[in-house]
């Protein structure tokens, strides 16, 4: 199985598309993962032109589009319509797949199911896979409460970011191993970030004080890769996704970040290339 590593645009918003893509390729990444706040502005046009140019020379370049739609006190029906429109517009760019932040933790089970069904229908019509990220605030915010959705939609694919599960449960999920084992077969893309019991991101996962936490995440990631190998998956993707301020812990008063986001993500990519096969 080929494992491809993608670079998040999160934290690089001040860089022009050509500068960012050149930087990504020079660092050894195989693609990008990006949230496009507007689908019809100059930035998006320039980015897609850059992606097209890269793919003309390298068809294996991976372009992951992120989908995030704010509720903004809309009715659930209005929100669902906005989600449908956004997913259809994103799918028109023909990304490798869409990473969707889907639903809300306070929506009813049925309303969140309506959103998942809408995503499945759009994926079927457009041919673009839509994965749902395990994330605080979404329908997938908690490991145990995610299971009923997986039982209802066994074909559902997930973006696995278990840092959110740890923070929501205030634990390293020691007592939820059987639950995690039911989720792992659905994970089709990894967000490689190390969180802890009180937050979704440690300051630097390579610091010795986070060694035990890092080791647990490595076990989960290896289990996901092992599951995919057993399924004869040809290509699997990973995005090291340590974020900038305020995700990155900071010093008081000065708000200086305690870690270098770019360097940590690049180091994580190199580390995972060595341990994930």
VOKOLFI-787116 format. One record per residue (C-alpha): z, x, y; residue number from 1; chain. Coordinates in steps of 0.05 Angstrom, whole numbers, plus 32768, in hexadecimal, padded with zeros to 4 digits. Layout:
<atoms>
<atom <Z; X; Y>; NUM; 'A'>
...
</atoms>
This chain:
<atoms>
<atom <8000; 8000; 8000>; 1; 'A'>
<atom <7FEE; 8019; 8045>; 2; 'A'>
<atom <8026; 8013; 8078>; 3; 'A'>
<atom <800D; 800F; 80C0>; 4; 'A'>
<atom <803C; 801C; 80FB>; 5; 'A'>
<atom <8033; 7FF7; 813C>; 6; 'A'>
<atom <804F; 8005; 8181>; 7; 'A'>
<atom <8071; 7FCF; 81AA>; 8; 'A'>
<atom <8059; 7FC5; 81F2>; 9; 'A'>
<atom <809F; 7FAE; 8203>; 10; 'A'>
<atom <80BB; 7FE2; 8232>; 11; 'A'>
<atom <8076; 7FFC; 8247>; 12; 'A'>
<atom <8063; 7FC2; 8274>; 13; 'A'>
<atom <8055; 7FF1; 82B0>; 14; 'A'>
<atom <801E; 8015; 828A>; 15; 'A'>
<atom <7FD5; 8000; 828F>; 16; 'A'>
<atom <7FB5; 7FEA; 824D>; 17; 'A'>
<atom <7F8A; 8029; 8245>; 18; 'A'>
<atom <7FC5; 8057; 8254>; 19; 'A'>
<atom <7FF1; 8032; 8223>; 20; 'A'>
<atom <7FBF; 8031; 81EA>; 21; 'A'>
<atom <7FAE; 807B; 81F4>; 22; 'A'>
<atom <7FF8; 808B; 81F2>; 23; 'A'>
<atom <8002; 8062; 81B3>; 24; 'A'>
<atom <7FC9; 8084; 818E>; 25; 'A'>
<atom <7FDF; 80C9; 81A4>; 26; 'A'>
<atom <8025; 80BB; 8189>; 27; 'A'>
<atom <8009; 80AB; 8144>; 28; 'A'>
<atom <800E; 805F; 8143>; 29; 'A'>
<atom <7FDB; 8033; 811F>; 30; 'A'>
<atom <7FDC; 7FF9; 8150>; 31; 'A'>
<atom <8002; 7FD1; 8184>; 32; 'A'>
<atom <802E; 7F94; 8187>; 33; 'A'>
<atom <802D; 7F71; 81CA>; 34; 'A'>
<atom <8044; 7F31; 81EE>; 35; 'A'>
<atom <800F; 7F19; 821F>; 36; 'A'>
<atom <8034; 7EF1; 8255>; 37; 'A'>
<atom <7FF2; 7ED6; 826E>; 38; 'A'>
<atom <7FB4; 7ECD; 8243>; 39; 'A'>
<atom <7F84; 7EC7; 827D>; 40; 'A'>
<atom <7F94; 7F00; 82AD>; 41; 'A'>
<atom <7F76; 7F44; 82BC>; 42; 'A'>
<atom <7FA9; 7F69; 8292>; 43; 'A'>
<atom <7F98; 7F42; 8253>; 44; 'A'>
<atom <7F4D; 7F4B; 8260>; 45; 'A'>
<atom <7F56; 7F97; 8268>; 46; 'A'>
<atom <7F83; 7F9A; 822A>; 47; 'A'>
<atom <7F52; 7F75; 81FE>; 48; 'A'>
<atom <7F19; 7FA0; 8217>; 49; 'A'>
<atom <7F42; 7FDE; 8205>; 50; 'A'>
<atom <7F54; 7FC2; 81C0>; 51; 'A'>
<atom <7F0B; 7FB1; 81B3>; 52; 'A'>
<atom <7EF5; 7FF8; 81C7>; 53; 'A'>
<atom <7F2A; 8017; 8198>; 54; 'A'>
<atom <7F17; 7FE9; 815E>; 55; 'A'>
<atom <7ECD; 7FFB; 8166>; 56; 'A'>
<atom <7EE1; 8043; 8154>; 57; 'A'>
<atom <7F1B; 8031; 8127>; 58; 'A'>
<atom <7F14; 7FED; 8105>; 59; 'A'>
<atom <7F59; 7FF6; 80E5>; 60; 'A'>
<atom <7F7C; 7FF5; 8128>; 61; 'A'>
<atom <7FB1; 7FBE; 8125>; 62; 'A'>
<atom <7FBA; 7F8C; 815E>; 63; 'A'>
<atom <7FF7; 7F5E; 8158>; 64; 'A'>
<atom <7FFE; 7F27; 818C>; 65; 'A'>
<atom <8043; 7F0C; 819B>; 66; 'A'>
<atom <804E; 7EC2; 81A9>; 67; 'A'>
<atom <8088; 7EAD; 81D4>; 68; 'A'>
<atom <808B; 7E6B; 81F9>; 69; 'A'>
<atom <80C7; 7E57; 8223>; 70; 'A'>
<atom <80E2; 7E11; 821B>; 71; 'A'>
<atom <80EF; 7E07; 8266>; 72; 'A'>
<atom <8114; 7DC6; 825B>; 73; 'A'>
<atom <80D6; 7DA5; 823F>; 74; 'A'>
<atom <80D9; 7D6E; 820C>; 75; 'A'>
<atom <80D0; 7D86; 81C5>; 76; 'A'>
<atom <808A; 7D66; 81C4>; 77; 'A'>
<atom <8076; 7D8A; 8204>; 78; 'A'>
<atom <8090; 7DCB; 81E7>; 79; 'A'>
<atom <806A; 7DC2; 81A6>; 80; 'A'>
<atom <8029; 7DB5; 81CD>; 81; 'A'>
<atom <8034; 7DF4; 81F6>; 82; 'A'>
<atom <803F; 7E1C; 81B6>; 83; 'A'>
<atom <8000; 7E00; 8197>; 84; 'A'>
<atom <7FD7; 7E12; 81D4>; 85; 'A'>
<atom <7FF3; 7E58; 81D8>; 86; 'A'>
<atom <7FE8; 7E66; 818E>; 87; 'A'>
<atom <7FA0; 7E4D; 8191>; 88; 'A'>
<atom <7F92; 7E79; 81CE>; 89; 'A'>
<atom <7FB2; 7EB6; 81AD>; 90; 'A'>
<atom <7F8C; 7EAB; 816D>; 91; 'A'>
<atom <7F4A; 7EAC; 8194>; 92; 'A'>
<atom <7F57; 7EF6; 81A1>; 93; 'A'>
<atom <7F54; 7F01; 8155>; 94; 'A'>
<atom <7F93; 7F2B; 814F>; 95; 'A'>
<atom <7FA7; 7F49; 810C>; 96; 'A'>
<atom <7FDC; 7F13; 810D>; 97; 'A'>
<atom <800A; 7EEE; 813E>; 98; 'A'>
<atom <8055; 7EFB; 8140>; 99; 'A'>
<atom <8072; 7EB8; 8156>; 100; 'A'>
<atom <80B6; 7EAB; 8174>; 101; 'A'>
<atom <80BA; 7E65; 8159>; 102; 'A'>
<atom <80E6; 7E29; 816A>; 103; 'A'>
<atom <812E; 7E2A; 8183>; 104; 'A'>
<atom <8171; 7E31; 8161>; 105; 'A'>
<atom <8187; 7DEE; 817E>; 106; 'A'>
<atom <8149; 7DC7; 816A>; 107; 'A'>
<atom <8151; 7D98; 812F>; 108; 'A'>
<atom <8138; 7DAF; 80EB>; 109; 'A'>
<atom <80FF; 7D7C; 80EF>; 110; 'A'>
<atom <80E9; 7D92; 8134>; 111; 'A'>
<atom <80E7; 7DDB; 811F>; 112; 'A'>
<atom <80C0; 7DC6; 80E2>; 113; 'A'>
<atom <808D; 7DA5; 810F>; 114; 'A'>
<atom <8083; 7DE8; 8132>; 115; 'A'>
<atom <807C; 7E0D; 80F0>; 116; 'A'>
<atom <804A; 7DD9; 80D7>; 117; 'A'>
<atom <8022; 7DE0; 8118>; 118; 'A'>
<atom <801F; 7E2C; 810F>; 119; 'A'>
<atom <8009; 7E25; 80C7>; 120; 'A'>
<atom <7FD2; 7DF5; 80DB>; 121; 'A'>
<atom <7FB9; 7E23; 8113>; 122; 'A'>
<atom <7FBB; 7E5E; 80E4>; 123; 'A'>
<atom <7F92; 7E38; 80B1>; 124; 'A'>
<atom <7F5E; 7E23; 80E4>; 125; 'A'>
<atom <7F57; 7E66; 8107>; 126; 'A'>
<atom <7F60; 7E96; 80CD>; 127; 'A'>
<atom <7F96; 7EBC; 80F5>; 128; 'A'>
<atom <7FD8; 7EC5; 80D2>; 129; 'A'>
<atom <8015; 7EAE; 80F9>; 130; 'A'>
<atom <8057; 7ECE; 80E6>; 131; 'A'>
<atom <809B; 7EB6; 80FE>; 132; 'A'>
<atom <80CD; 7EE9; 8117>; 133; 'A'>
<atom <8116; 7EE5; 8100>; 134; 'A'>
<atom <8136; 7EE3; 8144>; 135; 'A'>
<atom <8173; 7EC9; 8169>; 136; 'A'>
<atom <8165; 7E88; 818E>; 137; 'A'>
<atom <812B; 7E74; 8160>; 138; 'A'>
<atom <812B; 7E48; 8122>; 139; 'A'>
<atom <8134; 7E89; 80FA>; 140; 'A'>
<atom <8173; 7EA0; 811E>; 141; 'A'>
<atom <81A1; 7EA2; 80E1>; 142; 'A'>
<atom <8193; 7EB9; 809A>; 143; 'A'>
<atom <81B3; 7E7E; 8075>; 144; 'A'>
<atom <8196; 7E49; 80A3>; 145; 'A'>
<atom <8151; 7E67; 809B>; 146; 'A'>
<atom <8150; 7E57; 8050>; 147; 'A'>
<atom <8142; 7E0C; 8055>; 148; 'A'>
<atom <8103; 7E1C; 807E>; 149; 'A'>
<atom <80EC; 7E4E; 8049>; 150; 'A'>
<atom <80F8; 7E1A; 8013>; 151; 'A'>
<atom <80CE; 7DE7; 8039>; 152; 'A'>
<atom <8098; 7E1A; 804B>; 153; 'A'>
<atom <8095; 7E4C; 8012>; 154; 'A'>
<atom <8055; 7E69; 802E>; 155; 'A'>
<atom <8077; 7E7C; 806F>; 156; 'A'>
<atom <8071; 7EC5; 8085>; 157; 'A'>
<atom <80A7; 7EE6; 80AF>; 158; 'A'>
<atom <80AF; 7F21; 80DE>; 159; 'A'>
<atom <80EF; 7F40; 80C4>; 160; 'A'>
<atom <8120; 7F55; 80FA>; 161; 'A'>
<atom <8163; 7F52; 80D6>; 162; 'A'>
<atom <8188; 7F6D; 8113>; 163; 'A'>
<atom <818C; 7F25; 812C>; 164; 'A'>
<atom <81AB; 7F0D; 80EC>; 165; 'A'>
<atom <81E0; 7F43; 80F2>; 166; 'A'>
<atom <81F2; 7F31; 8139>; 167; 'A'>
<atom <81F4; 7EE7; 812D>; 168; 'A'>
<atom <8220; 7EEF; 80F0>; 169; 'A'>
<atom <824A; 7F27; 810E>; 170; 'A'>
<atom <8242; 7F4F; 80CE>; 171; 'A'>
<atom <8213; 7F7D; 80A9>; 172; 'A'>
<atom <8206; 7F42; 807B>; 173; 'A'>
<atom <8230; 7F60; 8043>; 174; 'A'>
<atom <8240; 7F1A; 802A>; 175; 'A'>
<atom <81F9; 7EFE; 8033>; 176; 'A'>
<atom <81D2; 7F2C; 8004>; 177; 'A'>
<atom <81BA; 7EF3; 7FD8>; 178; 'A'>
<atom <81A0; 7ECF; 8016>; 179; 'A'>
<atom <817C; 7F0E; 8030>; 180; 'A'>
<atom <815B; 7F17; 7FEB>; 181; 'A'>
<atom <813D; 7ED1; 7FF3>; 182; 'A'>
<atom <8121; 7EE3; 8038>; 183; 'A'>
<atom <8104; 7F27; 8027>; 184; 'A'>
<atom <80C7; 7F0B; 8000>; 185; 'A'>
<atom <80B1; 7EE7; 803F>; 186; 'A'>
<atom <80B2; 7F24; 806C>; 187; 'A'>
<atom <806B; 7F3A; 807C>; 188; 'A'>
<atom <807A; 7F67; 80B8>; 189; 'A'>
<atom <80B7; 7F90; 80CB>; 190; 'A'>
<atom <80D6; 7F9A; 810E>; 191; 'A'>
<atom <80FA; 7FDB; 8102>; 192; 'A'>
<atom <8137; 7FD7; 812E>; 193; 'A'>
<atom <817F; 7FE6; 811C>; 194; 'A'>
<atom <81B2; 7FB5; 8135>; 195; 'A'>
<atom <81FC; 7FAD; 8129>; 196; 'A'>
<atom <8231; 7F78; 8124>; 197; 'A'>
<atom <8237; 7F6F; 816F>; 198; 'A'>
<atom <81F0; 7F7A; 8187>; 199; 'A'>
<atom <81A7; 7F7C; 8170>; 200; 'A'>
<atom <819C; 7FC5; 8184>; 201; 'A'>
<atom <81C5; 8004; 817E>; 202; 'A'>
<atom <81BC; 803A; 81B3>; 203; 'A'>
<atom <819D; 806C; 8184>; 204; 'A'>
<atom <8197; 805F; 8139>; 205; 'A'>
<atom <8195; 80A9; 812A>; 206; 'A'>
<atom <81DA; 80B5; 8147>; 207; 'A'>
<atom <820E; 80C4; 8111>; 208; 'A'>
<atom <823A; 8089; 8124>; 209; 'A'>
<atom <8203; 8059; 810E>; 210; 'A'>
<atom <81F4; 807B; 80CC>; 211; 'A'>
<atom <8211; 8043; 80A0>; 212; 'A'>
<atom <81EC; 800D; 80C7>; 213; 'A'>
<atom <81AB; 8034; 80C5>; 214; 'A'>
<atom <81B1; 803D; 807A>; 215; 'A'>
<atom <81B9; 7FF2; 8070>; 216; 'A'>
<atom <817A; 7FE3; 8097>; 217; 'A'>
<atom <8154; 8018; 806F>; 218; 'A'>
<atom <8169; 7FF4; 802F>; 219; 'A'>
<atom <814E; 7FB2; 8049>; 220; 'A'>
<atom <810D; 7FD1; 8061>; 221; 'A'>
<atom <8103; 7FF5; 801F>; 222; 'A'>
<atom <8110; 7FB4; 7FF9>; 223; 'A'>
<atom <80DA; 7F91; 8023>; 224; 'A'>
<atom <80A8; 7FC9; 8015>; 225; 'A'>
<atom <80B9; 7FC7; 7FCB>; 226; 'A'>
<atom <80AE; 7F7C; 7FC9>; 227; 'A'>
<atom <806A; 7F85; 7FEB>; 228; 'A'>
<atom <8056; 7FBC; 7FBB>; 229; 'A'>
<atom <8065; 7F8F; 7F81>; 230; 'A'>
<atom <8037; 7F5A; 7FA0>; 231; 'A'>
<atom <8000; 7F8E; 7FA7>; 232; 'A'>
<atom <7FFD; 7F85; 7FF2>; 233; 'A'>
<atom <7FC7; 7FB2; 800D>; 234; 'A'>
<atom <7FE0; 7FBC; 8055>; 235; 'A'>
<atom <8025; 7FB2; 8073>; 236; 'A'>
<atom <803A; 7FBB; 80BB>; 237; 'A'>
<atom <8079; 7FD5; 80DD>; 238; 'A'>
<atom <808A; 7FD6; 8127>; 239; 'A'>
<atom <80C5; 8002; 813C>; 240; 'A'>
<atom <80E1; 7FD4; 8170>; 241; 'A'>
<atom <811B; 7FF1; 8197>; 242; 'A'>
<atom <8117; 7FD1; 81DB>; 243; 'A'>
<atom <8123; 7FE5; 8224>; 244; 'A'>
<atom <815B; 7FCE; 8251>; 245; 'A'>
<atom <817F; 7F9F; 8249>; 246; 'A'>
<atom <8175; 7FA3; 81FE>; 247; 'A'>
<atom <8183; 7FED; 8202>; 248; 'A'>
<atom <81CD; 7FF9; 820E>; 249; 'A'>
<atom <81DB; 8018; 8252>; 250; 'A'>
<atom <820E; 803E; 827B>; 251; 'A'>
<atom <823B; 8014; 82A8>; 252; 'A'>
<atom <822B; 8013; 82F3>; 253; 'A'>
<atom <81ED; 803F; 82EE>; 254; 'A'>
<atom <81CB; 8015; 82B8>; 255; 'A'>
<atom <81AD; 8054; 829B>; 256; 'A'>
<atom <8195; 8048; 8254>; 257; 'A'>
<atom <81BC; 806A; 821D>; 258; 'A'>
<atom <817D; 807A; 81F6>; 259; 'A'>
<atom <8134; 8089; 8202>; 260; 'A'>
<atom <810E; 804C; 81E8>; 261; 'A'>
<atom <80CB; 806E; 81DF>; 262; 'A'>
<atom <80E8; 80AB; 81BC>; 263; 'A'>
<atom <8113; 8081; 818E>; 264; 'A'>
<atom <80D9; 8055; 8178>; 265; 'A'>
<atom <80AC; 8092; 816C>; 266; 'A'>
<atom <80E4; 80B4; 8145>; 267; 'A'>
<atom <80EE; 8074; 811C>; 268; 'A'>
<atom <80A4; 8072; 810C>; 269; 'A'>
<atom <80A4; 80BA; 80F3>; 270; 'A'>
<atom <80E4; 80AE; 80CB>; 271; 'A'>
<atom <80C9; 806F; 80A9>; 272; 'A'>
<atom <8088; 8093; 8098>; 273; 'A'>
<atom <80B3; 80C2; 806F>; 274; 'A'>
<atom <80DF; 8090; 804B>; 275; 'A'>
<atom <80B2; 8053; 8041>; 276; 'A'>
<atom <807C; 8059; 800D>; 277; 'A'>
</atoms>
